């Protein structure tokens, strides 16, 4: 029998599978799905697999929706995280939806532009701007 003092992951939020603190919050704002990354290391290889699986499940469960990923807390991106963004973009477009990035630092924006990801994923300075424009 396993005994743990850690609480189980909550259904409405994305949690790391090891029971650590929430890695992101998800909410719908004015019809737009906002994924707020609340840990700077959420896109670290330690968490990216769980994050990607949950994000893809949310995208597949809301075909045609606009998804905004709030990068305000993110300080670095791994190549695995970039791959996860590409997969999320593919899932969104397959279902007729749109994937956007908001609040990314100058360095992250430069990295996304370097690999031309900005050609696939719309980028906004703030979540408010992305929600107001509904990913257009």
C-alpha positions in Angstrom: 0.0 0.0 0.0 1.3 3.4 -0.9 0.7 6.3 1.4 1.3 9.9 0.3 0.7 13.2 2.0 0.4 14.9 -1.4 -3.1 15.8 -2.6 -4.3 14.2 -5.8 -4.3 16.4 -9.0 -7.4 18.6 -9.3 -9.6 18.0 -12.4 -9.9 21.6 -13.5 -6.2 22.4 -13.4 -3.2 20.8 -15.0 -1.0 19.1 -12.6 2.3 17.3 -12.8 1.8 13.6 -12.5 4.1 13.4 -9.5 1.6 15.4 -7.4 3.7 18.6 -7.3 2.2 22.0 -7.5 -0.1 22.9 -10.4 1.7 23.7 -13.6 -1.1 25.5 -15.3 -4.6 26.8 -14.9 -7.2 26.6 -17.7 -10.3 28.8 -18.0 -12.6 30.0 -20.7 -12.8 33.8 -21.1 -15.2 35.3 -23.5 -15.3 32.0 -25.4 -11.5 31.8 -25.6 -9.7 29.0 -23.8 -6.8 30.5 -21.8 -4.1 28.2 -20.6 -2.1 30.1 -18.0 1.3 28.6 -17.3 1.9 29.2 -13.6 5.3 27.7 -13.2 8.4 28.9 -15.0 9.5 25.3 -15.5 6.2 23.9 -16.8 7.8 23.5 -20.3 10.9 21.8 -18.8 11.3 18.2 -20.0 10.2 17.0 -16.5 6.6 18.3 -17.0 6.2 18.7 -20.7 4.8 15.2 -21.4 2.0 15.7 -18.9 1.3 19.3 -20.1 1.2 18.3 -23.7 -1.2 15.4 -23.1 -3.6 17.5 -21.1 -3.4 20.4 -23.6 -4.1 18.1 -26.5 -7.0 16.5 -24.7 -8.5 20.0 -24.1 -8.0 21.0 -27.7 -9.6 17.7 -29.0 -12.5 18.3 -26.6 -13.2 21.8 -28.0 -13.0 21.6 -31.8 -13.0 25.0 -33.5 -12.0 26.8 -30.3 -9.4 29.5 -29.9 -6.7 28.5 -27.4 -4.3 31.1 -25.9 -1.2 29.9 -24.0 -0.1 32.6 -21.5 3.7 32.5 -21.5 4.1 35.3 -18.9 5.7 33.0 -16.3 7.9 31.0 -18.8 11.6 31.9 -18.8 13.0 29.2 -21.2 11.9 26.7 -23.8 13.3 23.3 -24.5 13.2 21.7 -28.0 10.6 19.3 -26.5 8.4 22.3 -25.6 8.7 23.6 -29.1 7.6 20.3 -30.4 4.6 20.3 -28.1 3.6 23.7 -29.4 3.8 22.4 -33.0 1.6 19.4 -32.0 -0.9 21.6 -30.3 -1.0 23.9 -33.4 -1.7 20.8 -35.6 -4.5 19.6 -33.2 -6.1 23.0 -33.2 -6.1 23.5 -37.0 -7.2 19.9 -37.5 -10.3 20.7 -35.5 -10.8 24.1 -37.1 -9.4 26.1 -34.2 -6.6 28.5 -33.5 -3.6 28.4 -31.2 -2.1 31.6 -29.9 0.8 32.6 -27.6 0.6 35.6 -25.3 2.9 37.3 -22.9 6.1 35.7 -24.1 9.4 37.4 -23.2 11.5 39.0 -25.9 13.9 36.1 -25.8 11.1 33.5 -26.2 9.6 35.5 -29.1 13.0 35.6 -30.8 13.4 31.8 -30.3 9.9 31.2 -31.8 10.7 33.5 -34.7 14.1 31.8 -35.3 12.4 28.5 -36.0 9.5 30.3 -37.8 6.9 29.1 -35.3 5.4 32.6 -35.4 4.2 31.7 -39.0 2.0 28.9 -37.5 1.0 30.3 -34.1 -0.4 33.8 -33.6 1.5 35.8 -31.1 0.2 38.6 -28.8 1.8 40.9 -26.2 -1.0 40.1 -23.7 -3.8 37.6 -23.0 -6.2 40.5 -23.0 -5.2 41.4 -26.6 -5.4 37.8 -27.7 -8.9 37.3 -26.2 -10.1 40.6 -27.6 -9.0 39.7 -31.1 -10.1 36.0 -30.7 -6.9 34.8 -32.3 -7.4 36.7 -35.5 
